[in-house]
Each structure stands twice: as C-alpha cells, then as structure tokens.
Amino acid sequence: MYKLIVLSSILITAIFSAKVKSSECDISGIWDHSAKPAKLFIDLTKGEISVHSHDVTPKSIGLVVLKNLKLGTTKYAWDAKMYSAAEDAFVDVEITSKSCNQLSVDFHGEEVLRLIR
C-alpha cells in the first residue's frame, strides 16, 4: 500500500510539473511568417505546424511545415522535424523563444524561420 501511495504521488507530481512547464509559453495557435505573406498554425495536439494561409501560394494551405513537435529541454524550447529541400529529407530543428510572441526555428545553429504573433 505504501508503494502505491508513493508511486501515485510521483506520477501526480510528474504530470503537474510537465503541465506547468509546457504552459509557461503556450505556442499553439496562428503565427505570422516573418518573411512571407503567410500564417502558420501550431497544433500541439497533432505535434505539427502547418500553413494556415498564404497570399502568394494559396495551394500551400494545409501543408505540414514542421512535424514531431515536442517540448525540448528548457521551458522555452521545442524540438521538431522540418523538411529541407537541400537535404531532401526532414531534418532536426530546434524552436526557441525569448518571449511568447516570437519563435525562432534553427537548423545547425542558424535561423531558418521566424514566427511572430
């Protein structure tokens, strides 16, 4: 019985800690692309970022830009996979934010995409 109480306490603490950590900066929702007339939608439930609207290329609406989105090692970092035409494959990227209103997507330490609320 004692083991069950201890394990239950640990589980509840872990769940609560993860929720607090991820709610520090809720990135879900619609973001503006900083360099294009486009808006991207971050769906944390699906773990992906897709094109919500695009003034120049409307056929890209719905296209998944980043996938496997998950919380990173710090409260303002997320890991994901982004398609790279140069690599012809999905590559690992890191998404970081100094505030909850601007996200930077980096590949090998170089910013490849910036999103703004």
Backbone as a chain_set.jsonl record, in Angstrom:
{"seq": "MYKLIVLSSILITAIFSAKVKSSECDISGIWDHSAKPAKLFIDLTKGEISVHSHDVTPKSIGLVVLKNLKLGTTKYAWDAKMYSAAEDAFVDVEITSKSCNQLSVDFHGEEVLRLIR", "coords": {"N": [[0.827, -1.192, 0.0], [1.935, 1.23, 0.808], [3.873, 1.596, -1.189], [2.229, 2.006, -3.399], [1.021, 4.452, -2.766], [3.277, 6.135, -2.748], [4.182, 5.841, -5.422], [1.928, 6.841, -6.756], [1.973, 9.494, -5.887], [4.372, 10.364, -7.024], [3.759, 10.098, -9.749], [1.616, 11.94, -10.034], [2.946, 14.324, -9.374], [4.823, 14.406, -11.461], [3.157, 14.671, -13.726], [1.881, 17.116, -13.13], [4.132, 18.827, -13.057], [5.056, 18.676, -15.725], [2.89, 19.811, -17.047], [2.88, 22.424, -16.01], [5.368, 23.291, -16.924], [5.031, 23.205, -19.754], [3.002, 25.041, -20.056], [4.153, 27.432, -19.61], [4.75, 28.915, -21.842], [2.492, 29.101, -24.092], [2.405, 28.025, -27.205], [0.587, 27.337, -29.1], [-1.678, 27.893, -31.842], [-2.273, 30.564, -34.262], [0.331, 31.972, -36.185], [2.338, 34.599, -37.593], [4.354, 34.434, -40.488], [7.606, 35.65, -40.683], [8.926, 36.493, -42.993], [7.353, 36.126, -45.226], [4.129, 36.546, -46.859], [2.329, 34.957, -45.126], [0.57, 32.763, -42.885], [1.048, 30.581, -40.171], [-0.087, 27.627, -38.559], [0.091, 26.376, -35.359], [-0.297, 23.332, -33.999], [-0.462, 21.762, -31.172], [-1.63, 19.436, -30.278], [-1.597, 17.677, -32.454], [1.073, 17.842, -32.874], [2.352, 19.393, -34.83], [3.178, 21.898, -37.323], [1.48, 23.813, -39.601], [0.609, 25.298, -42.817], [-1.529, 27.936, -42.593], [-2.62, 30.099, -43.968], [-1.805, 31.68, -47.107], [-0.789, 34.302, -49.02], [0.509, 34.465, -51.512], [0.95, 31.864, -52.452], [-1.594, 30.098, -52.445], [-2.205, 27.388, -52.734], [-0.604, 26.06, -50.997], [-1.8, 25.936, -48.555], [-2.559, 24.151, -45.68], [-0.399, 22.477, -45.906], [2.046, 20.609, -44.198], [4.573, 21.984, -42.351], [6.372, 21.682, -40.235], [6.955, 18.795, -38.244], [6.417, 16.272, -35.681], [6.581, 17.797, -33.342], [7.633, 18.677, -30.154], [8.029, 19.296, -26.646], [11.071, 20.739, -25.602], [14.292, 20.72, -23.969], [14.303, 22.898, -22.283], [12.117, 25.42, -20.802], [11.415, 27.196, -22.79], [11.865, 26.011, -25.271], [11.53, 23.869, -28.069], [11.497, 20.789, -29.865], [11.611, 19.613, -33.223], [10.84, 18.336, -36.541], [11.759, 19.408, -39.729], [11.099, 19.934, -43.166], [13.757, 19.83, -45.449], [14.801, 21.093, -48.415], [17.351, 21.093, -49.484], [18.525, 18.894, -48.233], [16.744, 17.004, -48.965], [15.002, 15.737, -47.215], [13.423, 15.262, -43.978], [14.687, 17.187, -41.352], [16.276, 17.573, -38.129], [15.249, 20.211, -36.079], [15.417, 23.068, -33.892], [13.207, 24.884, -31.923], [12.984, 28.014, -30.518], [12.282, 30.528, -28.019], [12.393, 33.781, -26.729], [10.444, 35.222, -25.682], [6.891, 34.883, -25.501], [5.933, 35.704, -27.9], [7.474, 35.549, -30.154], [9.038, 33.245, -32.24], [11.863, 31.28, -33.031], [13.17, 29.23, -35.487], [15.692, 27.008, -35.697], [18.35, 25.507, -37.539], [21.089, 23.586, -37.249], [22.188, 25.65, -35.653], [21.617, 27.944, -37.093], [19.256, 30.407, -37.92], [16.335, 29.531, -39.615], [13.732, 30.083, -39.945], [11.364, 32.445, -38.786], [8.784, 33.162, -36.567], [6.042, 35.253, -35.725], [3.817, 36.682, -33.348]], "CA": [[0.0, 0.0, 0.0], [2.837, 2.379, 0.889], [4.475, 1.753, -2.519], [1.194, 2.56, -4.273], [0.868, 5.867, -2.416], [4.489, 6.819, -3.201], [4.16, 5.863, -6.886], [0.856, 7.754, -7.161], [2.466, 10.849, -5.627], [5.387, 10.664, -8.041], [3.053, 10.26, -11.023], [0.877, 13.205, -9.99], [3.944, 15.385, -9.413], [5.384, 14.436, -12.816], [2.135, 15.211, -14.631], [1.712, 18.53, -12.811], [5.347, 19.533, -13.461], [5.083, 18.763, -17.184], [1.854, 20.758, -17.459], [3.355, 23.762, -15.663], [6.472, 23.611, -17.818], [4.555, 23.465, -21.101], [2.1, 26.185, -20.074], [4.948, 28.659, -19.459], [4.611, 29.652, -23.089], [1.595, 28.338, -24.95], [2.697, 28.449, -28.575], [-0.459, 26.884, -30.019], [-2.45, 28.94, -32.499], [-1.847, 31.106, -35.551], [1.517, 32.823, -36.149], [2.74, 35.213, -38.853], [5.687, 34.15, -41.027], [8.259, 36.96, -40.669], [9.481, 36.881, -44.291], [6.402, 35.857, -46.307], [2.744, 36.876, -46.512], [1.728, 33.671, -44.771], [0.312, 32.479, -41.474], [1.217, 29.177, -39.85], [-0.894, 27.169, -37.432], [0.768, 25.42, -34.49], [-1.244, 22.411, -33.377], [0.291, 20.941, -30.221], [-2.287, 18.138, -30.168], [-1.051, 16.859, -33.54], [2.53, 17.963, -32.868], [2.8, 19.866, -36.132], [2.948, 23.274, -37.747], [1.043, 23.772, -40.996], [0.276, 26.58, -43.437], [-2.924, 28.319, -42.348], [-2.976, 30.934, -45.121], [-0.643, 32.156, -47.863], [-1.288, 35.244, -50.019], [1.162, 34.254, -52.796], [0.793, 30.47, -52.866], [-2.726, 29.555, -51.695], [-2.27, 25.919, -52.784], [0.201, 25.502, -49.906], [-2.614, 25.889, -47.337], [-2.698, 22.796, -45.155], [0.885, 21.799, -45.986], [2.75, 20.49, -42.92], [5.904, 22.571, -42.445], [7.151, 21.006, -39.201], [6.238, 17.682, -37.629], [7.022, 15.699, -34.466], [6.822, 18.907, -32.429], [7.535, 18.299, -28.744], [8.725, 20.156, -25.693], [12.509, 20.492, -25.544], [14.948, 20.57, -22.673], [14.029, 24.057, -21.436], [10.718, 25.828, -20.886], [11.188, 27.977, -23.996], [12.466, 25.308, -26.402], [10.79, 22.727, -28.599], [12.189, 20.055, -30.914], [10.719, 19.235, -34.321], [11.464, 17.961, -37.81], [11.342, 20.331, -40.784], [11.576, 19.473, -44.466], [14.856, 20.581, -46.04], [14.956, 20.78, -49.839], [18.774, 20.818, -49.713], [18.795, 17.541, -47.75], [15.665, 16.17, -49.496], [14.539, 14.921, -46.084], [13.101, 16.012, -42.77], [15.866, 17.34, -40.503], [16.004, 18.019, -36.765], [15.368, 21.636, -35.826], [15.055, 23.494, -32.543], [12.395, 26.101, -31.879], [13.233, 28.707, -29.252], [11.586, 31.787, -27.825], [12.762, 34.586, -25.568], [9.141, 35.636, -25.172], [5.854, 34.042, -26.104], [5.438, 36.374, -29.093], [8.382, 35.362, -31.284], [9.692, 31.941, -32.26], [12.951, 31.129, -33.987], [13.424, 27.843, -35.846], [17.116, 26.917, -36.034], [18.926, 24.271, -38.071], [22.544, 23.673, -37.032], [22.519, 26.927, -35.06], [21.268, 29.058, -37.976], [17.809, 30.616, -38.009], [15.779, 29.271, -40.951], [12.354, 30.553, -39.946], [10.95, 33.218, -37.613], [7.334, 33.349, -36.474], [5.694, 36.375, -34.852], [2.385, 36.823, -33.02]], "C": [[0.875, 1.261, 0.0], [3.472, 2.654, -0.474], [3.479, 2.387, -3.487], [1.014, 4.055, -4.016], [2.069, 6.662, -2.931], [4.495, 6.936, -4.725], [3.081, 6.813, -7.408], [1.302, 9.205, -6.981], [3.484, 11.268, -6.675], [4.723, 10.926, -9.386], [2.316, 11.591, -11.085], [1.837, 14.39, -10.079], [4.522, 15.528, -10.816], [4.402, 15.05, -13.805], [1.97, 16.702, -14.4], [2.921, 19.337, -13.268], [5.403, 19.707, -14.962], [4.062, 19.783, -17.666], [2.298, 22.186, -17.17], [4.441, 24.182, -16.637], [5.966, 23.98, -19.206], [3.627, 24.682, -21.159], [2.845, 27.499, -19.853], [4.791, 29.543, -20.69], [3.767, 28.801, -24.022], [1.757, 28.829, -26.38], [1.609, 28.032, -29.565], [-1.208, 28.074, -30.612], [-1.81, 29.414, -33.788], [-0.707, 32.113, -35.358], [1.772, 33.399, -37.537], [4.152, 34.771, -39.221], [6.378, 35.505, -41.156], [8.719, 37.423, -42.05], [8.518, 36.696, -45.464], [4.998, 36.265, -45.881], [1.952, 35.597, -46.217], [1.514, 33.595, -43.27], [0.428, 30.972, -41.277], [0.416, 28.842, -38.604], [-0.122, 26.117, -36.651], [-0.296, 24.62, -33.752], [-0.457, 21.464, -32.466], [-0.325, 19.559, -30.049], [-1.755, 17.182, -31.231], [0.468, 16.87, -33.556], [3.068, 18.432, -34.209], [2.478, 21.341, -36.343], [2.613, 23.22, -39.23], [0.711, 25.174, -41.496], [-1.213, 26.832, -43.242], [-3.456, 29.171, -43.504], [-1.696, 31.396, -45.795], [-1.161, 33.017, -49.011], [-0.708, 34.994, -51.413], [0.913, 32.846, -53.333], [-0.342, 29.819, -52.086], [-2.808, 28.027, -51.725], [-1.426, 25.263, -51.683], [-0.576, 25.416, -48.585], [-2.836, 24.431, -46.927], [-1.396, 22.005, -45.17], [1.562, 21.769, -44.609], [4.187, 20.959, -43.112], [6.849, 21.915, -41.443], [6.306, 19.901, -38.598], [7.02, 17.181, -36.421], [7.415, 16.78, -33.461], [6.619, 18.441, -30.996], [8.369, 19.244, -27.903], [10.188, 19.752, -25.611], [13.022, 20.407, -24.118], [14.736, 21.752, -21.74], [12.594, 24.51, -21.649], [10.41, 26.688, -22.111], [11.858, 27.344, -25.209], [11.62, 24.1, -26.776], [11.641, 22.08, -29.686], [11.165, 19.669, -31.975], [11.548, 18.754, -35.5], [10.876, 18.869, -38.886], [11.903, 19.827, -42.113], [12.653, 20.41, -44.989], [14.988, 20.155, -47.499], [16.408, 20.429, -50.149], [19.141, 19.39, -49.316], [17.833, 16.519, -48.361], [15.156, 15.195, -48.435], [14.112, 15.845, -44.954], [14.334, 16.013, -41.875], [15.443, 17.827, -39.124], [16.227, 19.521, -36.658], [14.995, 21.911, -34.375], [14.296, 24.809, -32.652], [12.629, 26.738, -30.52], [12.473, 30.027, -29.232], [12.112, 32.492, -26.591], [11.516, 35.145, -24.905], [8.12, 34.744, -25.852], [5.303, 34.645, -27.388], [6.355, 36.248, -30.306], [9.069, 34.011, -31.152], [10.761, 31.934, -33.34], [13.166, 29.643, -34.217], [14.858, 27.781, -36.361], [17.494, 25.531, -36.516], [20.437, 24.433, -38.008], [22.965, 25.059, -36.557], [22.194, 28.146, -35.914], [19.756, 29.178, -38.086], [17.34, 30.414, -39.459], [14.334, 29.745, -41.06], [12.093, 31.328, -38.659], [9.449, 33.423, -37.685], [7.041, 34.423, -35.433], [4.197, 36.375, -34.596], [1.999, 38.265, -33.087]], "O": [[0.595, 2.226, -0.71], [3.598, 3.811, -0.876], [3.86, 3.221, -4.309], [0.87, 4.833, -4.959], [1.898, 7.746, -3.49], [4.781, 8.006, -5.263], [3.3, 7.513, -8.396], [1.033, 10.047, -7.837], [3.456, 12.401, -7.158], [5.087, 11.871, -10.086], [2.391, 12.293, -12.093], [1.561, 15.356, -10.789], [4.693, 16.644, -11.307], [4.793, 15.869, -14.637], [1.922, 17.476, -15.356], [2.755, 20.428, -13.814], [5.762, 20.783, -15.44], [4.338, 20.542, -18.596], [2.108, 23.07, -18.006], [4.434, 25.313, -17.124], [6.422, 24.967, -19.782], [3.487, 25.292, -22.219], [2.237, 28.568, -19.902], [4.71, 30.767, -20.585], [4.275, 27.884, -24.667], [1.302, 29.919, -26.725], [1.707, 28.344, -30.752], [-1.354, 29.118, -29.975], [-0.925, 28.761, -34.339], [-0.769, 32.985, -34.491], [1.459, 32.762, -38.543], [5.04, 34.738, -38.369], [5.779, 36.435, -41.697], [8.889, 38.623, -42.266], [8.845, 37.077, -46.589], [4.702, 36.326, -44.688], [1.042, 35.217, -46.953], [2.187, 34.271, -42.492], [-0.031, 30.187, -42.107], [0.262, 29.672, -37.708], [0.275, 25.091, -37.202], [-1.088, 25.166, -32.983], [0.138, 20.492, -32.931], [0.379, 18.608, -29.71], [-1.493, 16.014, -30.944], [1.089, 16.009, -34.179], [4.097, 17.948, -34.68], [1.646, 21.935, -35.658], [3.365, 22.654, -40.024], [0.553, 26.11, -40.712], [-2.051, 26.039, -43.672], [-4.586, 28.991, -43.958], [-0.644, 31.496, -45.164], [-1.886, 32.528, -49.877], [-1.373, 35.286, -52.407], [0.691, 32.663, -54.53], [-0.084, 29.06, -51.152], [-3.414, 27.428, -50.836], [-1.521, 24.055, -51.463], [-0.063, 24.881, -47.602], [-3.247, 23.598, -47.735], [-1.298, 20.967, -44.515], [1.639, 22.796, -43.935], [4.927, 20.409, -43.927], [7.999, 21.624, -41.771], [5.091, 20.044, -38.454], [8.146, 17.614, -36.172], [8.455, 16.685, -32.81], [5.576, 17.884, -30.655], [9.289, 19.9, -28.392], [10.51, 18.565, -25.558], [12.287, 20.07, -23.19], [14.961, 21.635, -20.535], [11.924, 24.043, -22.57], [9.239, 26.885, -22.435], [12.365, 28.053, -26.079], [11.074, 23.407, -25.917], [12.422, 22.76, -30.351], [9.998, 19.427, -31.667], [12.778, 18.76, -35.466], [9.664, 19.076, -38.95], [13.037, 19.353, -42.179], [12.489, 21.63, -44.978], [15.256, 18.988, -47.786], [16.67, 19.564, -50.984], [19.961, 18.748, -49.972], [18.074, 15.314, -48.287], [14.914, 14.018, -48.701], [14.396, 17.043, -44.964], [14.955, 14.972, -41.662], [14.376, 18.422, -38.969], [17.257, 20.04, -37.088], [14.345, 21.098, -33.718], [14.695, 25.72, -33.377], [12.489, 26.081, -29.488], [12.078, 30.563, -30.267], [12.262, 31.881, -25.533], [11.525, 35.497, -23.725], [8.478, 33.929, -26.702], [4.307, 34.154, -27.919], [6.048, 36.783, -31.371], [9.609, 33.672, -30.099], [10.586, 32.506, -34.416], [13.326, 28.879, -33.265], [15.195, 28.43, -37.351], [17.033, 24.52, -35.988], [20.996, 25.323, -38.648], [23.983, 25.586, -37.005], [22.469, 29.273, -35.502], [19.057, 28.19, -38.314], [17.861, 31.025, -40.391], [13.78, 29.798, -42.158], [12.536, 30.931, -37.581], [8.909, 33.806, -38.722], [7.702, 34.498, -34.397], [3.402, 36.105, -35.496], [0.841, 38.606, -32.847]]}, "num_chains": 1, "name": "protein.A"}
